[in-house]
Amino acid sequence: MDDAKKAASFPAQAENIAPVAAPLPAVIPPGRPMRPRSRRRKAVLLFALLLLGAMAGGYWWWRSRPVLPPGITYGNGRLEADAVDIDTKFAGRILKLYADQGDLVKAGQVVAVMDTRDLHAQLRQYEQVLREAQHALDQAKANHVNQQAVVKFDQQEVARSTYLVPLGYATQETLDQQRQALASATATLNADAAAIAAAEHAVAAAMHQVQYYKVNITDNSLVAPKDGPIEYRVANIGEVLAAGGKVFTMLDASYVYMDIYLPTAEAGRVRLGSDARIVLDAYPGHVIPAKVVFVASQAQFTPKTVETREERDKLMFRIRVRIDPARLTGRERIVRTGLPGEAYVLTNPAAVWPQSLQPSPPAAADRQ
């Protein structure tokens, strides 16, 4: 009886007993993979943030851009300056370098010197030839002067005998001998004159050779043709270069420009000499005045030959605007190339520049 009661009460007791927790594994299993729904949620959130950032950047760019009135157009480009190569005129070895990459040089400044020992040796040789030719010329001139005196004396003798022979005070034979002497002296005088001419030609030829080698020696001193910075140094001391070998590449600080591309409708209204403005991304508050110096006569982008109006509107023409050289004078050191920016061009001469595109004072560029 007691056993039956215990058996009947066991299920009820079992319900009140809390389940025993399973033992923890010795190694924690790796995290469960992210659910597809969570991935999509994060991707959507990231896309939304990127979209908001792009919208904010676009809004800032739109607000920072000047509002252009009719008659003014613009294009994107990069600031450039004419590159000038400093090359050797003759084959030779670089002896000295007086400039390096980044240095500011002036027009006429010596930036490199080539080895000219062979030219100096040839110069000394022809200087000796010139001295000998000059000595020969001096000797020929002295002989000519002496012979002139001989001819003059013989002429006087002939004249005297010509007067005395009819009077019986001189013989005809004496007169004939004097005439013969005069003819011989005159021939010698003419030969001396020819010798002087030959000596003068020899002197002139030697002088030309001396000047030739002096010019070649001078040309082996490489000079900067313009004011501006050295952009690249291509060769080093001791290198042997062929004629026309490049040593430096410099920038012409007086010719700084920006090339932009405009569609047909706008490029067709741009004229040479039109007023322009350049604004660089690095200095958005600095407006640089410029002028249009080139308008392409052919489209730069394909297709270049089209028949329909829709296709013609896609043509792009290159326009070059150049900064006034007077504005760059004295500011060669701050000339930089490759800076991106925008160029604004007047397509209507009657258009007025907005206040945001009025030229900045030149001193502002020096501070920047």
Secondary structure, 3 states (H helix, E strand, C coil): CHHHHHHHHHHHHHHHCCCCCCCCCCCCCCCCCCCHHHHHHHHHHHHHHHHHHHHHHHHHHHHHCCCCCCCEEEEEEEEEEEEEEEECCCCEEEEEECCCCCCEECCCCEEEEECCHHHHHHHHHHHHHHHHHHHHHHHHHHHHHHHHHHHHHHHHHHHHHHHHCCCCCCCHHHHHHHHHHHHHHHHHHHHHHHHHHHHHHHHHHHHHHHHHHHHHHHHCEEECCCCEEEEEECCCCCCEECCCCEEEEEEEEEEEEEEEEEEHHHHCCCCCCCEEEEEECCEEEEEEEEEEEEECCCCCCCCCCCCCHHHHCCCEEEEEEEECHHHHCCCHHHCCCCCEEEEEEECCCCCCCCHHHCCCCHHHHHHC
